[in-house]
Amino acid sequence: METYLISILPGLLTGIVLALTGAGGTIIAVPLLMFSLHLTVAEAAPVGLLAVSLSAGIGAVIAFRQKKVRYRAASLIALTGALAAPAGLWAAQHVPNTPLTLLFAGVLIYVAIHMLRHNRVDTDGDVKTSAEPPCRINEIDGRLSWNFPCFRALALSGTMTGFLSGLLGVGGGFVVVPALRKATNLDMPSIMATSLAIIALISSVGVISSILIHTMHWPVAIPFCIGTVAGMLLGRMFAARFAGQRLQQGFAILTIVVAIAMMIKVAWNVFSF
């Protein structure tokens, strides 16, 4: 019972952050589980993936009903990601916790820096690259025109997203969104909607794989996800009252703090023996 109660609290916080900042908020799920329940990255990753798949799935369904999801691009990226996710999950079970934790901290810092730079670009005006993206919208039918460079760019992003999803229990939006921005000329609403669909599909494969190999810690996963959903509903009540840009900057700073705390924890464990 104590584990259930402790698991609900980080789930509640994850859900609130998720509602206020968007799908990227689930990246703090694994660190919260590590600090609150003293789990390793390999133990926390499947639980984080379950929370990611639920939250991204809800967003993807809403976006699909609004006809914003580019389902062919999402299917290709999700397929290659689904093939790579079990490999990442297998690696998570065989790589020592210390390098995994440091890798996760590095990913957190990368995401935070990217968010801060993206906010600065939005403030100064979005600068478009002069290079032609390999995947361009056909002006006649409004669909993406497919060619080998387009296929290669999307497949590579899917492979990387899937592997990191299984390895660290993250959704991979920090890979998918920049990849879609670079490889296509889609507008941001379509990119975000397609990204949610991709994350939901890939993380679901990771969840199923973790269940099949018995690495899902259900006494933690169930209350954590209950807390995440409750936090999402609670956070939505207050999301409109806060400025989006300030929230993104605050979340980026929080992410850096969490990353530093993870590195300190690793150093403490290494040098305390």
DOBA-341611 format. One line per 5 residues: number of its first residue (from 1); their letters; for each residue x, y, z of C-alpha. Coordinates in nm, 3 decimals. Layout:
# residues N
NUM	A	X,Y,Z; ... .
This chain:
# residues 273
1	METYL	0.000,0.000,0.000; 0.286,0.240,0.077; 0.436,0.179,-0.269; 0.099,0.256,-0.427; 0.070,0.587,-0.243 .
6	ISILP	0.429,0.691,-0.318; 0.383,0.602,-0.686; 0.071,0.819,-0.721; 0.253,1.138,-0.616; 0.522,1.143,-0.890 .
11	GLLTG	0.253,1.039,-1.138; 0.039,1.333,-1.028; 0.332,1.572,-1.075; 0.411,1.423,-1.417; 0.050,1.470,-1.525 .
16	IVLAL	0.042,1.833,-1.412; 0.367,1.913,-1.592; 0.237,1.728,-1.897; -0.084,1.932,-1.905; 0.105,2.260,-1.868 .
21	TGAGG	0.397,2.199,-2.105; 0.281,1.938,-2.358; 0.385,1.582,-2.439; 0.751,1.650,-2.355; 0.655,1.670,-1.989 .
26	TIIAV	0.663,1.292,-1.961; 1.044,1.297,-1.990; 1.058,1.370,-1.617; 0.861,1.052,-1.536; 1.167,0.827,-1.516 .
31	PLLMF	1.376,1.064,-1.298; 1.081,1.111,-1.061; 1.045,0.735,-1.024; 1.418,0.700,-0.966; 1.424,0.960,-0.689 .
36	SLHLT	1.095,0.871,-0.518; 1.116,0.491,-0.530; 1.493,0.446,-0.582; 1.441,0.256,-0.907; 1.711,0.207,-1.169 .
41	VAEAA	1.666,0.345,-1.520; 1.589,-0.006,-1.648; 1.318,-0.052,-1.382; 1.163,0.293,-1.428; 1.174,0.301,-1.810 .
46	PVGLL	0.879,0.062,-1.875; 0.663,0.255,-1.628; 0.758,0.581,-1.796; 0.677,0.429,-2.136; 0.332,0.331,-2.015 .
51	AVSLS	0.264,0.687,-1.900; 0.398,0.820,-2.232; 0.181,0.586,-2.440; -0.134,0.682,-2.248; -0.077,1.057,-2.262 .
56	AGIGA	0.042,1.065,-2.624; -0.239,0.830,-2.726; -0.503,1.067,-2.588; -0.346,1.361,-2.771; -0.309,1.160,-3.093 .
61	VIAFR	-0.676,1.056,-3.096; -0.784,1.418,-3.055; -0.546,1.532,-3.332; -0.657,1.251,-3.563; -1.021,1.351,-3.524 .
66	QKKVR	-0.915,1.703,-3.618; -0.748,1.558,-3.933; -0.406,1.699,-3.847; -0.212,1.369,-3.839; -0.004,1.278,-4.147 .
71	YRAAS	-0.077,0.909,-4.109; 0.154,0.780,-4.387; 0.459,0.956,-4.242; 0.351,0.853,-3.891; 0.314,0.490,-4.001 .
76	LIALT	0.662,0.475,-4.156; 0.837,0.633,-3.858; 0.635,0.425,-3.611; 0.710,0.103,-3.801; 1.087,0.157,-3.799 .
81	GALAA	1.065,0.273,-3.438; 0.864,-0.034,-3.340; 1.138,-0.256,-3.483; 1.407,-0.071,-3.285; 1.220,-0.034,-2.953 .
86	PAGLW	1.266,-0.397,-2.836; 1.641,-0.366,-2.904; 1.654,-0.058,-2.683; 1.456,-0.236,-2.413; 1.693,-0.533,-2.429 .
91	AAQHV	1.994,-0.303,-2.404; 1.843,-0.131,-2.099; 1.835,-0.466,-1.919; 2.203,-0.537,-1.994; 2.374,-0.198,-1.966 .
96	PNTPL	2.485,-0.101,-1.610; 2.271,0.160,-1.436; 2.548,0.420,-1.402; 2.610,0.479,-1.775; 2.235,0.460,-1.840 .
101	TLLFA	2.171,0.728,-1.579; 2.443,0.952,-1.723; 2.300,0.901,-2.072; 1.954,0.996,-1.948; 2.096,1.308,-1.782 .
106	GVLIY	2.264,1.399,-2.111; 1.934,1.358,-2.297; 1.762,1.583,-2.042; 2.022,1.856,-2.089; 1.994,1.825,-2.468 .
111	VAIHM	1.614,1.859,-2.452; 1.638,2.158,-2.218; 1.889,2.341,-2.439; 1.680,2.268,-2.748; 1.368,2.408,-2.577 .
116	LRHNR	1.548,2.724,-2.469; 1.689,2.779,-2.820; 1.352,2.710,-2.979; 1.183,2.966,-2.753; 1.447,3.223,-2.841 .
121	VDTDG	1.395,3.162,-3.212; 1.019,3.200,-3.168; 1.076,3.530,-2.989; 1.310,3.668,-3.255; 1.108,3.526,-3.543 .
126	DVKTS	1.119,3.177,-3.690; 1.407,3.155,-3.937; 1.341,2.917,-4.225; 1.622,2.720,-4.378; 1.692,2.781,-4.745 .
131	AEPPC	1.754,2.410,-4.813; 1.473,2.218,-4.980; 1.339,1.944,-4.747; 1.328,1.594,-4.900; 0.958,1.550,-4.811 .
136	RINEI	0.746,1.824,-4.965; 0.371,1.869,-4.980; 0.223,1.818,-5.324; 0.025,2.130,-5.406; -0.227,1.932,-5.610 .
141	DGRLS	-0.349,1.676,-5.355; -0.199,1.822,-5.035; -0.006,1.502,-4.956; 0.365,1.451,-4.901; 0.558,1.357,-5.215 .
146	WNFPC	0.761,1.045,-5.142; 1.113,0.973,-5.267; 1.415,0.784,-5.138; 1.572,1.078,-4.943; 1.234,1.135,-4.777 .
151	FRALA	1.197,0.766,-4.690; 1.554,0.750,-4.555; 1.520,1.063,-4.337; 1.194,0.949,-4.179; 1.310,0.589,-4.132 .
156	LSGTM	1.631,0.698,-3.957; 1.441,0.926,-3.720; 1.202,0.640,-3.642; 1.487,0.400,-3.569; 1.655,0.644,-3.331 .
161	TGFLS	1.327,0.729,-3.161; 1.235,0.366,-3.110; 1.574,0.268,-2.968; 1.582,0.559,-2.723; 1.221,0.491,-2.629 .
166	GLLGV	1.300,0.135,-2.527; 1.637,0.221,-2.372; 1.533,0.518,-2.156; 1.155,0.506,-2.140; 1.111,0.840,-2.318 .
171	GGGFV	0.861,0.927,-2.589; 1.120,1.056,-2.833; 0.943,1.374,-2.931; 1.277,1.556,-2.902; 1.393,1.342,-3.198 .
176	VVPAL	1.072,1.324,-3.403; 0.974,1.691,-3.399; 1.314,1.829,-3.517; 1.335,1.548,-3.774; 0.994,1.635,-3.919 .
181	RKATN	1.080,2.004,-3.921; 1.401,1.933,-4.111; 1.273,1.665,-4.348; 0.933,1.815,-4.438; 0.765,2.148,-4.503 .
186	LDMPS	0.467,2.067,-4.281; 0.329,2.336,-4.053; 0.383,2.302,-3.678; 0.027,2.186,-3.591; 0.067,1.894,-3.834 .
191	IMATS	0.416,1.818,-3.703; 0.302,1.812,-3.340; -0.006,1.602,-3.420; 0.196,1.353,-3.626; 0.461,1.339,-3.355 .
196	LAIIA	0.198,1.247,-3.094; 0.073,0.961,-3.311; 0.428,0.834,-3.365; 0.513,0.853,-2.994; 0.192,0.672,-2.898 .
201	LISSV	0.258,0.388,-3.144; 0.627,0.341,-3.063; 0.587,0.362,-2.687; 0.299,0.112,-2.703; 0.533,-0.139,-2.868 .
206	GVISS	0.783,-0.077,-2.589; 0.514,-0.133,-2.328; 0.403,-0.460,-2.491; 0.765,-0.577,-2.514; 0.828,-0.499,-2.147 .
211	ILIHT	0.515,-0.692,-2.050; 0.622,-0.993,-2.256; 0.969,-1.005,-2.098; 0.823,-0.937,-1.751; 1.001,-0.608,-1.679 .
216	MHWPV	0.686,-0.403,-1.613; 0.660,-0.326,-1.241; 0.280,-0.323,-1.210; 0.258,-0.222,-0.839; 0.434,0.100,-0.942 .
221	AIPFC	0.297,0.137,-1.296; -0.075,0.127,-1.214; -0.083,0.395,-0.941; 0.172,0.606,-1.131; -0.048,0.613,-1.442 .
226	IGTVA	-0.358,0.681,-1.233; -0.174,0.977,-1.084; -0.061,1.091,-1.431; -0.416,1.095,-1.568; -0.544,1.274,-1.257 .
231	GMLLG	-0.262,1.527,-1.285; -0.343,1.586,-1.653; -0.706,1.661,-1.570; -0.605,1.888,-1.283; -0.339,2.068,-1.485 .
236	RMFAA	-0.580,2.137,-1.773; -0.795,2.341,-1.535; -0.510,2.590,-1.485; -0.316,2.562,-1.813; -0.492,2.857,-1.978 .
241	RFAGQ	-0.385,3.091,-1.696; -0.013,3.056,-1.765; 0.196,3.190,-2.052; 0.315,2.906,-2.275; 0.662,3.048,-2.343 .
246	RLQQG	0.736,3.110,-1.974; 0.619,2.759,-1.892; 0.849,2.608,-2.155; 1.143,2.805,-2.019; 1.060,2.702,-1.664 .
251	FAILT	1.030,2.338,-1.769; 1.366,2.359,-1.946; 1.529,2.492,-1.629; 1.358,2.221,-1.422; 1.490,1.961,-1.665 .
256	IVVAI	1.847,2.087,-1.626; 1.812,2.078,-1.246; 1.684,1.718,-1.262; 1.974,1.620,-1.491; 2.229,1.772,-1.251 .
261	AMMIK	2.062,1.592,-0.959; 2.089,1.262,-1.147; 2.460,1.318,-1.213; 2.518,1.407,-0.846; 2.338,1.090,-0.743 .
266	VAWNV	2.560,0.884,-0.972; 2.873,1.051,-0.835; 2.756,0.991,-0.477; 2.693,0.622,-0.545; 3.031,0.580,-0.717 .
271	FSF	3.246,0.759,-0.460; 3.060,0.647,-0.147; 3.207,0.297,-0.172 .
